[in-house]
Amino acid sequence: MGLLHRRLFRLNDRLARLAEEERLAAAELEVHRHLDDDARRDAAVGGPIDREDARDTASDVARFERLVDGLQEERRRLEAKRDRLFARLG
C-alpha cells in the first residue's frame, strides 16, 4: 500500500472520529438550547437569580454553537483534502 493510500485511510479515520464528535456536540447543544429556553421563561417572570441563570445558559448555547461550527468547518476542510487526494489517485 502506498503513501497516498495510507494518508487516505488516516484521513478517513479522522473524519469518522470528527463526525462522532460533531454528533455528540450537536446533541449537547440541543440540551443546552432546551435549558436556555426554560431559563429565559423563568427569567421573564422571576428575579435576579433567574436572569443570571438565563445569561449563563445563553453563554453555554453560544459556546456549543461555536464548537459545532468549528467541528463542521474542520470536517469540510478534511473532506476537501480527501477529495484532492482521491483526485491524485485517479
C-alpha positions as CSV (number, residue, x, y, z in Angstrom):
1,M,0.0,0.0,0.0
2,G,1.4,3.4,-1.0
3,L,1.8,6.5,1.0
4,L,-1.3,8.1,-0.7
5,H,-3.5,5.2,0.4
6,R,-2.2,5.3,4.0
7,R,-2.9,9.1,4.1
8,L,-6.4,8.4,2.8
9,F,-7.0,5.8,5.5
10,R,-5.8,8.1,8.3
11,L,-7.9,10.9,6.9
12,N,-11.0,8.7,6.8
13,D,-10.4,7.6,10.4
14,R,-10.0,11.2,11.4
15,L,-13.2,12.1,9.6
16,A,-15.1,9.3,11.3
17,R,-13.9,10.5,14.8
18,L,-14.8,14.0,13.9
19,A,-18.3,13.0,12.8
20,E,-18.9,11.4,16.2
21,E,-17.6,14.4,18.0
22,E,-19.9,16.6,15.9
23,R,-22.9,14.3,16.6
24,L,-22.2,14.4,20.3
25,A,-21.7,18.2,20.4
26,A,-24.9,18.8,18.4
27,A,-26.8,16.6,20.8
28,E,-25.5,18.5,23.8
29,L,-26.2,21.8,22.0
30,E,-29.9,20.8,21.8
31,V,-29.9,20.0,25.5
32,H,-28.4,23.5,26.3
33,R,-31.0,25.1,24.0
34,H,-33.8,23.5,25.9
35,L,-32.3,24.6,29.2
36,D,-31.8,28.1,27.9
37,D,-35.4,28.2,26.7
38,D,-36.6,27.2,30.2
39,A,-34.2,29.7,31.9
40,R,-35.4,32.5,29.7
41,R,-39.0,31.8,30.5
42,D,-38.2,31.7,34.2
43,A,-36.2,35.0,33.9
44,A,-39.2,36.6,32.3
45,V,-41.3,36.1,35.5
46,G,-38.5,35.7,38.1
47,G,-35.9,37.7,39.9
48,P,-32.2,38.5,39.5
49,I,-31.1,34.9,40.1
50,D,-33.3,33.7,37.3
51,R,-31.9,36.3,35.0
52,E,-28.3,35.4,35.9
53,D,-29.2,31.7,35.2
54,A,-30.6,32.8,31.8
55,R,-27.3,34.6,31.0
56,D,-25.3,31.5,31.9
57,T,-27.4,29.2,29.8
58,A,-27.3,31.6,26.9
59,S,-23.5,31.6,27.1
60,D,-23.5,27.8,27.1
61,V,-25.6,27.8,24.0
62,A,-23.2,30.2,22.3
63,R,-20.2,28.1,23.3
64,F,-21.6,24.9,21.9
65,E,-22.7,26.6,18.7
66,R,-19.1,27.8,18.2
67,L,-17.9,24.2,19.0
68,V,-20.3,22.7,16.4
69,D,-19.4,25.3,13.8
70,G,-15.7,24.6,14.4
71,L,-16.2,20.9,14.0
72,Q,-18.2,21.4,10.8
73,E,-15.5,23.7,9.4
74,E,-12.8,21.1,10.3
75,R,-14.9,18.4,8.6
76,R,-15.3,20.4,5.4
77,R,-11.6,21.2,5.3
78,L,-10.7,17.5,5.7
79,E,-13.3,16.4,3.2
80,A,-11.8,18.8,0.7
81,K,-8.3,17.4,1.4
82,R,-9.6,13.9,1.0
83,D,-11.2,14.9,-2.4
84,R,-7.8,16.3,-3.5
85,L,-6.1,13.0,-2.5
86,F,-8.7,10.9,-4.3
87,A,-8.2,13.1,-7.4
88,R,-4.5,12.3,-7.3
89,L,-5.3,8.6,-7.3
90,G,-7.5,8.8,-10.4
